[in-house]
Amino acid sequence: MATRILPLFPLNAVLVPGMLMPLQIFEDRYRQMLRDCQVEGGEFGVVLIREGPEVGGTAEPHEVGTLAKIQQSMPTPDGRYLIQTQGVQRFRILRLIHDRAYLRGEVELFKEARANRRSAEVKRLMAATTEAYKKYLDLIRKMGGQVGDIIESALDPEFLSWLVTSTLLVPPQARQELLEIEETVPRLRRVLDALLEINGPLEARAERSTSVRGYPFSLN
């Protein structure tokens, strides 16, 4: 079983494969992590905090996280770094390593199996999820949220499942549960169920003309 040692960045947020996550780096330990990453390949692991603080102190992470690739890094005059990352691949932490100022872990990368797009079940799930997601985006727009359009030609089962996972209005723990579903088809079933569950209350709010302008929601 192939493993690697990976710097870990515990957050109160979940990164999923294929999606972007902008980050602000200001703690000394994570500025050091960023410098080390830039020398060692430009990758680190984003993990949801299970227990403990995000800033200062030591946080205990969930076992499953996502490998993040640094796409851009910009220093600011006050010593912070503004970075853009993209989720690459999921991993499972086998053991935590406390040998540096920041947390590291020995991790095993997931072997991501792709769903059979020709399968009748996959086609049904893709169609139903796409339809429910379009409705979800329309409802968010009606309530003042700013979202992009879904580009169906760019979708495959894996990307669709991660796109919905990353943009659902759910707590981080619920997003983490989706991240931990290993296979695409069960994950698509779960995100479809989540969309159907969320769309009902959203539709009722939209009908009452409830505005959520200023809600920090974006697909970017």
C-alpha positions as CSV (number, residue, x, y, z in Angstrom):
1,M,0.0,0.0,0.0
2,A,1.6,3.3,-1.2
3,T,1.6,6.1,1.4
4,R,3.1,9.5,1.6
5,I,3.8,12.2,4.3
6,L,1.6,15.2,3.8
7,P,1.4,18.6,5.5
8,L,-2.1,19.0,7.0
9,F,-4.2,22.2,7.2
10,P,-7.2,21.7,9.6
11,L,-10.1,24.0,8.8
12,N,-13.8,24.4,9.6
13,A,-14.5,23.7,5.9
14,V,-14.4,20.8,3.5
15,L,-12.5,20.8,0.2
16,V,-13.7,18.3,-2.4
17,P,-11.9,17.0,-5.5
18,G,-12.0,19.3,-8.6
19,M,-13.2,22.3,-6.7
20,L,-11.4,25.6,-5.9
21,M,-10.8,26.9,-2.4
22,P,-9.2,30.3,-1.7
23,L,-7.3,30.5,1.6
24,Q,-5.7,33.2,3.7
25,I,-2.6,32.2,5.5
26,F,-1.6,34.3,8.5
27,E,-0.4,32.1,11.3
28,D,3.4,31.6,11.5
29,R,3.1,27.8,11.5
30,Y,1.1,27.8,8.3
31,R,3.3,30.4,6.6
32,Q,6.1,28.0,7.3
33,M,3.9,25.1,5.9
34,L,3.3,27.1,2.7
35,R,7.1,27.8,2.3
36,D,7.8,24.1,2.8
37,C,5.1,23.1,0.4
38,Q,6.4,25.4,-2.3
39,V,9.8,23.6,-2.0
40,E,8.3,20.1,-1.8
41,G,5.8,20.1,-4.6
42,G,3.1,22.6,-3.8
43,E,0.6,20.3,-2.2
44,F,-0.9,19.9,1.3
45,G,-4.0,18.2,2.8
46,V,-7.2,20.1,3.8
47,V,-9.0,18.3,6.6
48,L,-12.2,19.2,8.5
49,I,-11.6,19.8,12.2
50,R,-13.3,17.2,14.4
51,E,-12.4,18.9,17.6
52,G,-10.4,21.9,18.6
53,P,-9.8,25.5,17.4
54,E,-9.0,26.6,13.8
55,V,-6.7,29.3,14.9
56,G,-4.1,28.7,17.6
57,G,-3.9,25.5,19.6
58,T,-4.0,22.0,18.2
59,A,-7.0,20.7,16.2
60,E,-8.0,17.1,15.8
61,P,-8.9,16.4,12.2
62,H,-11.3,13.9,10.6
63,E,-9.5,11.0,9.0
64,V,-10.6,11.7,5.4
65,G,-9.4,14.9,3.7
66,T,-8.5,16.2,0.2
67,L,-5.2,16.8,-1.3
68,A,-4.9,20.5,-2.3
69,K,-2.7,21.8,-5.1
70,I,-1.5,25.4,-4.8
71,Q,-2.4,27.2,-8.0
72,Q,-1.5,30.7,-7.0
73,S,0.2,32.3,-4.0
74,M,0.3,36.1,-3.4
75,P,2.1,37.7,-0.3
76,T,0.5,40.8,1.2
77,P,2.4,43.7,2.7
78,D,1.4,42.7,6.3
79,G,2.9,39.2,5.9
80,R,-0.1,37.2,5.0
81,Y,-0.5,35.0,2.0
82,L,-3.5,34.8,-0.3
83,I,-3.6,31.4,-2.1
84,Q,-5.8,29.7,-4.5
85,T,-6.0,25.9,-4.2
86,Q,-7.8,23.1,-6.1
87,G,-8.9,19.8,-4.7
88,V,-7.1,16.9,-6.4
89,Q,-7.7,13.6,-4.6
90,R,-9.0,12.3,-1.4
91,F,-6.9,10.6,1.2
92,R,-7.2,8.8,4.6
93,I,-4.9,9.7,7.5
94,L,-3.1,6.6,8.8
95,R,-1.2,8.4,11.6
96,L,-0.6,12.0,12.7
97,I,3.0,13.3,12.9
98,H,3.8,16.1,15.3
99,D,7.4,16.8,14.3
100,R,7.0,20.4,13.0
101,A,5.2,23.6,14.0
102,Y,2.3,22.4,11.8
103,L,0.6,19.1,11.7
104,R,1.6,16.4,9.2
105,G,0.2,13.0,8.5
106,E,1.1,9.7,6.9
107,V,-1.8,9.3,4.4
108,E,-3.1,6.8,1.9
109,L,-4.5,8.3,-1.3
110,F,-7.9,7.0,-2.4
111,K,-8.1,4.9,-5.6
112,E,-10.9,6.8,-7.3
113,A,-13.0,4.5,-9.4
114,R,-15.1,6.0,-12.1
115,A,-18.8,5.2,-12.5
116,N,-20.0,3.5,-15.7
117,R,-21.7,6.3,-17.6
118,R,-23.5,3.8,-19.8
119,S,-25.2,2.2,-16.8
120,A,-29.0,2.8,-16.7
121,E,-28.8,3.6,-13.0
122,V,-26.0,6.2,-13.6
123,K,-27.9,7.8,-16.4
124,R,-31.1,8.1,-14.2
125,L,-29.2,9.5,-11.3
126,M,-27.3,12.0,-13.5
127,A,-30.6,13.2,-15.1
128,A,-32.4,13.5,-11.8
129,T,-29.5,15.2,-10.0
130,T,-29.0,17.7,-12.8
131,E,-32.6,18.6,-12.8
132,A,-32.8,19.0,-9.0
133,Y,-29.5,21.0,-9.1
134,K,-30.8,23.4,-11.7
135,K,-33.9,24.0,-9.6
136,Y,-31.7,24.6,-6.6
137,L,-29.7,27.2,-8.4
138,D,-32.8,28.9,-9.7
139,L,-34.2,29.1,-6.2
140,I,-31.0,30.6,-4.9
141,R,-31.1,33.2,-7.6
142,K,-34.7,34.1,-6.8
143,M,-33.7,34.8,-3.2
144,G,-30.8,37.1,-4.2
145,G,-27.9,34.7,-4.2
146,Q,-25.3,34.8,-6.9
147,V,-24.5,31.5,-8.6
148,G,-23.3,30.5,-12.0
149,D,-25.0,28.3,-14.6
150,I,-24.5,24.5,-14.8
151,I,-22.7,23.5,-17.9
152,E,-24.2,20.0,-18.7
153,S,-21.6,19.2,-21.4
154,A,-18.8,19.4,-18.8
155,L,-20.5,17.1,-16.4
156,D,-19.6,13.5,-15.6
157,P,-20.9,11.5,-12.6
158,E,-17.8,12.2,-10.5
159,F,-17.7,16.0,-11.2
160,L,-21.5,16.4,-10.7
161,S,-21.4,14.7,-7.4
162,W,-18.5,16.9,-6.2
163,L,-20.0,20.1,-7.6
164,V,-23.3,19.5,-5.7
165,T,-21.4,18.5,-2.6
166,S,-19.3,21.7,-2.6
167,T,-22.2,24.1,-3.1
168,L,-25.0,22.6,-1.0
169,L,-26.2,24.9,1.9
170,V,-25.4,22.3,4.5
171,P,-23.1,22.3,7.6
172,P,-19.5,21.2,7.1
173,Q,-20.1,17.9,8.9
174,A,-22.8,17.0,6.3
175,R,-20.3,17.8,3.5
176,Q,-17.7,15.7,5.2
177,E,-20.1,12.7,5.3
178,L,-20.5,13.1,1.5
179,L,-16.7,13.3,1.1
180,E,-16.3,10.0,2.9
181,I,-18.6,8.1,0.5
182,E,-16.0,6.2,-1.5
183,E,-18.0,5.3,-4.6
184,T,-19.7,7.7,-7.0
185,V,-23.1,6.1,-7.4
186,P,-23.9,6.0,-3.6
187,R,-22.6,9.6,-3.4
188,L,-24.9,10.7,-6.3
189,R,-27.9,9.1,-4.5
190,R,-27.0,11.0,-1.3
191,V,-26.6,14.4,-3.0
192,L,-29.8,13.9,-4.9
193,D,-31.7,13.1,-1.7
194,A,-30.1,16.2,-0.1
195,L,-31.1,18.4,-3.0
196,L,-34.7,17.2,-2.9
197,E,-34.8,17.8,0.9
198,I,-33.3,21.3,0.6
199,N,-35.4,22.4,-2.5
200,G,-38.7,22.1,-0.7
201,P,-38.0,24.6,2.1
202,L,-36.1,26.9,-0.4
203,E,-39.2,26.9,-2.7
204,A,-41.4,27.9,0.2
205,R,-39.1,30.7,1.1
206,A,-38.9,31.9,-2.5
207,E,-42.7,31.9,-2.7
208,R,-42.8,34.2,0.4
209,S,-40.3,36.5,-1.4
210,T,-37.8,36.1,1.4
211,S,-34.6,37.7,0.3
212,V,-31.2,36.3,1.2
213,R,-29.2,39.1,-0.5
214,G,-25.7,39.3,1.1
215,Y,-25.6,35.5,1.8
216,P,-22.0,34.4,1.1
217,F,-22.8,31.9,-1.5
218,S,-20.9,31.4,-4.7
219,L,-19.9,28.6,-7.1
220,N,-16.5,30.3,-7.6
